[in-house]
């Protein structure tokens, strides 16, 4: 804590990527900022851990948005992170294995388009048109199509149901929804930031990204306190006045940014009676995204048939993504499909699958058997002879994700990406409390690392404008108007 004064300009709750980015901008602009993080390391879903001599990324495994004009590159350049962090680009970023073949997502999109056209020759022209749209959607397209689902967007281009499923499956994996329920905006953004410009990886483990942001934050004069949960956000006369930490430690501040779960922010961290009834009812009606079961495998070495390190390999058991969604709700492993990834610089493999939350006691009983079944299925559908090379096996259930991040029901992507749950201003700046802002994937601004980086940036920009802080020393001219 700074000795000269206990008053902060901003307290940020949570050192996830959104909170760290927000803090870096504000500290670089000369504001006095504290980030309080409940865990002993920063990063949230972007953290890494070591077990039995093997290093694993906890959940997030790669990111997009690092093209020349991408949001991640612009933000890291603004903050000087691009000079501190070596970012590797893995090309291709993703491979989809479907019942009749496979499609590879290359940085050279013409190669991806050619593969799709070879697999679905009757849709040749439509495939080319669709990818042109993905790269350059008309500026007013989403403003006039807020209720559009990704399924309806696909039907504007394609007739082949198999192609629908192949194009929708990685969105189901990355967003937890089938195309009939997923917002077209979210679907297009996943393609732009995960598939058309994906495959980026920081340093030697995902932890490198939050660690470098935390280092930049401290170097800019920010204060980071780990293992420091926030108990309450203090409000007086509908105005934020600070936060209460454990052991009744009060930290006064002009603004508070919550980079944690939205329900916890509004229902637990605010005093009873603060919320307007209409807002509380609206929040209670919102649906979180699906959670995940994650399998962590330590390998005795690289072997023939192992996917190329750094590439996301998706395997779908059939063409019915809608059925896969229902199966995921019911915890039926064989019908869901999944993703496997070998870490770029370690003999470690991650495997992800969408699952329901369930009661913790049920997961305690099912966890070991579920992990064994999942491993056998990966061996059958994606990586032959895998089990004989596994020397360490661990897993994470939805309760694991909830416990370490505080995300409601272990949600993997914040709120589910329904059209009606996208870009809700009240979840970034509630109107009934002055000085309270949110950042991160619960703000409904977007998914994944590019989405939370964008949310952290725009929240910092809003606070600087409100506080009349000169932002010209922080934002590069090319990114000021993002």
N, C-alpha and C positions, 0 to 999 in steps of 0.2 A: 504494500500500500504506500502511496506517496506521502512523504512526511509533511510537505508544505500545506496540504489541505485534504480534508476527507470528501470534498465535493467533487463529483464527476460531471462532465457534460453528458456522457452516455454510459449506461451499463448495459452490456449485451449478455443475455442468458443463453449459454450454450456455445461451445467452440466447434460446431459443425462448420462445413465449408461456407455456408451462407453467413454465419456469424463472424467467421474469421475475415471474409472478404469485406463485409460491412465495417468491421473494426479497423482493418488496414486502411481503408479509404479515410475514415474519420480521423484516425490518429495521424495519418500523413497530412491531413488538412490542418493539423495543430490542435484538434480537440482532445480533451482529456477523457480517455476511454478505459473502462474495465470490462474484461470478458470473464465471466464466472462459469466454470464448466464442472459438472457433477463427476465426470470420469477422471481417471488419473492421466489421461492423454487426450489430445485434441483429435477431432476428425469425425466422430459419430460413425456413420456407415462407411466413411472413407478411411477408417483406421485399419491397421494390420496387427497381427500378433504372432508370437512364436510358441510352438508347442512340440515337445519331443525333438527339438533340433530343426524343425521345419517352420518356415515362414508362410503365413497365409494372409491374404486380404480378407477382411471380415465380411464384406458384402459388395461394395462398389469395386469394380474390377477394371474399368477403362472409361474413357470419356471421349466426347466429340467437341465440336466448337472451337478447334484449334487451327482451322484454316486461316488464310491470310486476313479475312475480315470477320472471323468468328468471334463470338462473345468471350470465350475463354482466353483466346490469345490477346484480345484487346484489354481485358481486365488484368491479366498477368503482366502485360506490358506497362499499363498504367502504374501498377504497384512495384515494378522492378523485379517481379518474381521470375520473369523469363530469363533473367541473367543469373539467377541462383539455382535454377532447376533444369536439369536435362530431361527433355520430354522426347520419348521414343515413339515413332509412329509405326504401328504394325499393319502391314498391308499384305493380304486382305484383313479386314477387321472381323468379319463374320462369315460363317458357312452354315447354310441351312440344309439339313439332310431330310428329305421327304420320301414317301413311299416309292416314287418312281425315279429318284435321282438326287441331285444336290445343286445348289446355287451358291456362288461365291460373291461376296460384296467387296469389290476392289475400289481403290481410290480413283482409278480410271473407270468412270461410270459406264463408258462404252463397252467395256469388257463384261460388266454385270448385265447390261442390257442384252448383249449378244448371247450370253448364257441363258437368260430367260427366254429370248426369242427362239433359241434352239430347242428348249424344252417345251415351249408353247407356241409353235409356229403360226397358228391361226390368230394369235393375238399380237403379231409382230408390230404393226403400226401403233396399236393401243399402248403397248409396253413403252415404246419410244416416247409417245405423247405424255404418258403418265410420269415418266422420269423427268421430262422437261418441266412438267408442272411442279414436281417435288423440289426441283432446284430453284425455280423462280415462280412461286405462286403470285397471282395478281395481288397488288397491295390491298385492294378492297375485298378480296375473296372472303376472308374470315369475318370481317365486320358484317357482311350480309348473310353469313351462313353459320351463325353461332350454334344453332341446334343441329347442325349436320353431323352425322356419325361417319366413321371411317368406312363402314360397310356401304353406305349410300354413295360415298365418294368413289369407292371401287366400282360400283355398278355403273357409274358414269363412263367408265373406261372399258370394263371387261365383261365377258359373258361366261368364261370358263371358271367354274366353281373351284377347281383345283388350284388355279392361279390365284384366286381370291385368298384361299387358305394359306398358300405359300407366302404371299405378301403380308398377310395378317398375322402369321404365327410369331415372328419376332416382336411384334407389338404386344401380343398377348404375354410373351415372356418378359418384356421390359415394362409393360404397363398394367398387367394383371387383368385386362378386360378383353372380351372378344370384339370383333369389329362392329357388331350390331349395337354395342353399348359404348364404345370408345369414341370420344370427341374426335372429329376429323382434324381439328387444330392440333390436338396432342399427337395423333397418329402421324401427321406430317412433320411435326417437330421431332418426334422420335426418329423418323427417317433422316431428317436433315442433320441431327446432332449425334445420332448413334450409328447409323448405317452408311449414309453418304459421306459423312465426315467423322467416322469413328476410328477406334483403334489406337488412341493416344494413351500413353502410360508414363507416369512421373517417376524418375529415378529408378530405384531397385525394388520398390514396394509402394503400394498406394499411400501408406503412411507418410511418404516423402512430401506429398502435396500439403496436408494440413500442418506438418512440422515446419515446412518452409514458410507457409503463410503465418504461422505463429511466430517464427523468428523475425519475419518482416514486421509484424505487428509490434513486437517488443522493440525492435530497432527504431521504429517510428515514434516511440514514447508511450506505447500502450502497455497496460498492465493485465497479465493473464494469470488467473488463479485456478488451478486444477484441484480436483477432489473438493470442490466448493459448490455444493448445491444451493440454489436460491429457494427460500421458503415462501416468500410473499413479494408481490409488487405493491409498494406503498402508494396509496392514492389519497389526496386531500382536495376537496372541492372539485372533484372530477379532473384532477391534474396529477400526473405522475410526480412523485417527490423522491423516489429512490427504491431500493430493494432491501429486504430483510434476509440476511444469510443465516446459517445455522448458529446456534448459541446466541441468538438475539443480537447479532451484529447488524446494525443499520448502516447502509451506504447510501447517502443522498446523491441524487443525480437529476438533471433537467429532463433527460429522455431515457426511456428503457426500450430496448429491442429484444424481443423474444425470438430466439432461433430454436425453440423446442416445440414439442407437440402443441397444436392449437387448442385442443380440449384441455390439456393441463394448464396452458396459459390462462384461458378464460374461466375455467371451472375450479381450478385449484390455487393458482397463484394470485388471483384477484379476490378481494374480500367479498363475502356473500352480500348480495344486494347491488353490486356494481353493474352487473349486466342488465341491459334492457331485456324485458321478457321476449320481445319479438326476435332479438338477436340470439338469445339462449335457445329458443324454440328452433330457430333456423340452424343453429350449430348442432343441436341434437338430431336433426333430421339428416345431416350429412353423413355419407358413407365412406369409411376409410378404404384404401386400396387393399388388395390381397396381401397376405404375408408370404413368407418363403420358408422352406426347409433347405438348409445348406449343408452339403457334405464336404468335409475337408479331408483330403487324402495325401499322405506323404508317400512318395514313391522311392523305390530303391535305385532308380536311374531312368534315363530315357530309353525307349525301346521302339521297335518297329510297330507302326499302327497307332502310336500316340499322336494326338492332334498337335499341330505346330504350336509351340509356346506363344502366348500372346494373342491367339485368335479365339474368338467365341464360336463354339460349335453347337448349333441347335439341332435337336432331332425331334421330329414330330411323328407320332405313331400312325396317324391317319389324316384325312383332309377335313375332319369335322372339328374346327376350332371352337364352335359354339358348344359342342359336347365336351370338349376339353375343359372349358370354363366350368360347366356344371360338375364335371368329375373333380376338378380342383376344389370346388366348394365342398364336395363330399369326401375329399381325401383319397380318391381312387387313383393310385399312382400310375397304373399301366396305361391310362387313357389321356394323360395330361401333356406329356412332352416336357423337355427340359433343356438346359444348357450346361455344357462342360467347358472348362478353360484350364489350361496348364499355365501357371504363372511364368512370366517371361524369363526370370533369372533364378528360379528355384525349382527343385524337384517336388513341386506341390501342385495339386489339382483341386479346383473348386467345382462343385456341381450345384445348380439351383433348380428348384421346382416350386411352382405356386401351390400353396396349401391353405386350408382353413386355420383359424386361430385355435379352436377347441379348448377344452379345459386342460390345465396344466397336468392334472393327474392322468388324463388320457394320453398326453404326449409322453409322460414319464414311462408309461407302459408300452407305448408304440415305438418309441424313439429308436431303440436298437434294431428291432425288426424292420422298421421303415428304412433305416440306413442300409441294412443288408440287402433288402429288396431293391433299393435305388441303385446300389453298387452293381448288382447283377444285371439290372436293366441297362445301365450304361455300358456294361461289358457286352451285352447282347446287341445293342442298337448303334453304338458309336465307337467303342474302344475295345477291340478284341483282346482277350488274355489280360485284362486290367487287374483282376483280383490277385493274380500271382505276383504282381509287382507292388502291391500296397503293403507298406510296413507300419503305417500309422493311420488311424481312422478316427475322426471326430465329427461332430455335427452341431448345428444350431437350429432350434425350433423357433416358432413365433414368440414364445415366452422369452427365449434368449435375446432376441432382437428387442423386445419390449423392455427387458430388464436393463440392457446396456445403453439404450438410446432414449427410453421414455416414450417411444412412439406408440400411440394408442393401438392396441390389439396387434402389436408387432408389424404395423403397416410398412410395406416396403417402399411406397412411393407417395406418402402423404395421403391426400384425399384421392379417391377413385376418380379416374379421368372421364367422368360423364360430361356431356356438353353443358349441363346446368351447373356443374361444379368447377367451371373454368373461369379464371380472371375475375375473381370476386374481390372488389376493392376493400370491403369491410374486413377481410381476412389479412389484409396488409396494413391497413390503418383504420382501426375501429373509431367510429365517430363519437362514442360516448365517453372516451377518456383522452384527454390531451396529453401528448408526449409519449404515447405507447405505439410501437410499431412492431411488425413481425417480419422475419426473413426465413428463408428455407423452403422446403418443399410443401409445407402446409399452407403457404400463401396462395396456392392455386395458380402460380405464374408459370409453371413448367416443371418438367421431370428431369431427374438425373443431375449430374454435376453442372452442365451448362445452365440448367434451370435455377439451381440454388445459387450459383455464382451471379446470375443475372439479378436474382431477388436481393442478394446482399448489396450489390452495386446500386440498384435503384432505391433501396431503402436509405443507404448512406447519402445518396444524392438528395433525396427528399429532406432528410434531417439537416443537411448543410444549407439548403435553401431556406428552411424554416429558421435556422439559427443565424442566417445571413453570414455564413462563412464563405470565404473566397474559395471556389472550387477549381480555379484555373491552374492551381499548382498540383492538382490531383489528377484531373482528367485530361487525357491527350485530346487535341482538337478533333481527331477522327472518331472519338468515342463519346464526346460530351453529349451528343443528342440521342444516344441509344435509348 
